[in-house]
């Protein structure tokens, strides 16, 4: 909203409208749209990890003036690209390596697959480590006894029950788990009130990658 205050009331050039109140800007909700941009690059045959990282960071910078969010988006975009492009889905060390690399790049502690659920606020420095814990816990490398449907459902349900600022964390978690598992429970798609409208948007997105 600070962007639009500057744009509408401040009459500034759009490139000068990104702002930061050091409260609601350096937050995990800022990773949602960069996630889509990174996946758009990763879904193209000629897309590179550097391009995915850059696209995610540039997307975050459109409306927010935040160094930590730009850095987190770049690292997250690289992680998503690698997760989508990984060649061996059965390599038990691959996903763990991706997560550890992402954490080191951002100066976070190592993701913990056996960590208790963590209630956090929206800020990147607390919410993103908790997100990475959830990905580690429900990644394909640690849940080989469950099929994809069960893992995705359990992961998102547990995130919902954790509380705190879990909505945007769920968006990122869903993207990460969806990349690792071939299927998502039908009730999570067909059971949505506007399921057809959402499916149409997804189809349009996929068509744009062709």
N, C-alpha and C positions, 0 to 999 in steps of 0.2 A: 504493500500500500504506500510505502514511502516513495517508491518509484513513480506511482501515479499522482501523488501529491505534487511532486516536483514537475511532472509532465503537465498536469491539468491546471494546477494553481500557480506553479512557479514559472510555467511557460518555457521550460528549459528544452534544449535539444535532447532527444531521447538518449543519446550516448552519454549525456551528463546527468541523467536521472537516477542511476543506481546510487543507493545510499545505505547507511548503516546506523542503527540506533544502539548497537552493541547489546541488543537484547533479543529481538525476534528475527535477526538476519543470519547470524552465524548458527543456523539450526538445521536439523536433519530434514525438514520439509523441503529445504533447498536442494536435496539430492534427487527428488522425484523426477523432475523434467530432465536433468542431466542423465538419468538412467535411460530414458527413452532415446535421447540423442546418441548415447554410447551404443545402445543396442541397434540403432539404425545403421551405424557404421559397421558394427560387428556382423550384421546380417548381410552386408554387401560382399560379394566375392572379392572385390579389390580393396576392401577396407583394411586398414592397418591398426595395430594397437596404439601407435602414436596418434593417429587421427582420432580414434575413439576417445583417448584421454584428453586431447585438445578440444574436441567437440563438447564433451561433458563440462569441462572447465569454462569454455566460452558461453555455454548455455547458462550456467550459474551466474555469470557476470552480466547477463543482459539486464537483470533487475536488481542485483545485489552487489554492493561494494564490500566484499569480504574475502580477505586473503585466505583465511582458514577454509572457507567453503570452496573457493576455487581450487585449492590444493587437494581437499578431500574429494571433490568431484573428479579431478584429474586421476587420482589414484583409484577411485571407485570405477571410473570408466575403463581403466586399464584392466582392473579385476574382472569386470563383466565381459570384456572382450575375450580375455584368456579363458574364462569359464565356458563361454559359448564355443570357442574354437578348440578346446582341449581335445586331443586325438584319442586318448585312452580313458574312457569313462570308468574303467575298472582299476585304475592306478590309485591305490589307497593314499598315496602321498601327495598327489597332485593338488587337490583342493586345499589341503592343509598348507602346502607350500604357497599357494596363491594368497591365502588369508594372512599368513605370517608376513609375506612380502608387503602386503597392503598395510598391515599394522606397523611394521618397521618404518615404512615411508612416511607415515603420519605421526610417528613417535608414540604410538599406543602400546599398551602391554600386549603380549601374545594372546590370541583368541583361545578361550577355554571351552572345550566341548562338554565338560562336566560341571561348568559353573552354575550356580543357582540363578534363577530368574532375577533380573536386575531392573528395578523401577527407576527410570531416569526422567529428567526434564528433556526439553527439546535440543539443548545445546550439543553441538557436534562432538565436543571433547568428552562428553559422558554418554550420549546416546549411540554414537557410532561404535564404540567398543562393545556395548551391549548387543548391538545388531550383529557384529562379527561373531560374538559368542553364540548367538542363535543359529547363525549360518553353520558354524562349526558343529554345533550339536545336531543339527538336522540335515547335514550334508550327506551325499550319497556314500561318502567314505566311512561314515560312522553309523549308518542305519541300513546295513546290508540285509538285515533280517526282515525289513519292511518293504512293501512295494511302494512305488512312487506316490500313488494316491494317498496312502496312509501317512507318509512322511510329510508331504506338503500340507495336508490337512492338520496333522498334529502340530507342525511348526507354527502355522498361522493361528491356530486355536490357542496354543500356549502363549503366543505373543499377545493375543487379545486379552487373555486372562491375567497377564502380568500387570496391566495398568500403566499409569504414567503416560508419557507422550508416546503412545504405541501405534498411532494411526499411520504416520508417515514411515515409521520403522517397518510396519507391515508391508507397505508398498515396496520398499527396498528388499525386504526379506522374501517376499513373494517372487520378485524378479530373480533373485539369486537361486532360490530353490527350484523355480520353474526351469532354469537353465540346466539344472542337474538331473531332472527327472522328466521322462518322456510324456507323462500324463499328469493332469490335474483333475481332482475329483469333479465329476459332472455336476454335483450339487453346488459347487463353487462357481459354476458358469451358468448352467441352465436355471438354477434357483434364484438368480438375481432378477429383480423386478424389471430392469431394462436390459435384460440379457441380449436381446436381438440388436438393440441399438449399440451396445458395447461391442458385440461381435462384428457389426458393420464397421465400426471404427478400427478394430483390430485388422480386419481384412483390407481396409484402405491403407493402413500403415504398412502391412506386408506388401501390398501392391506397389507402394512407393519405393520399395527397396529393389524392385526388379529392374 
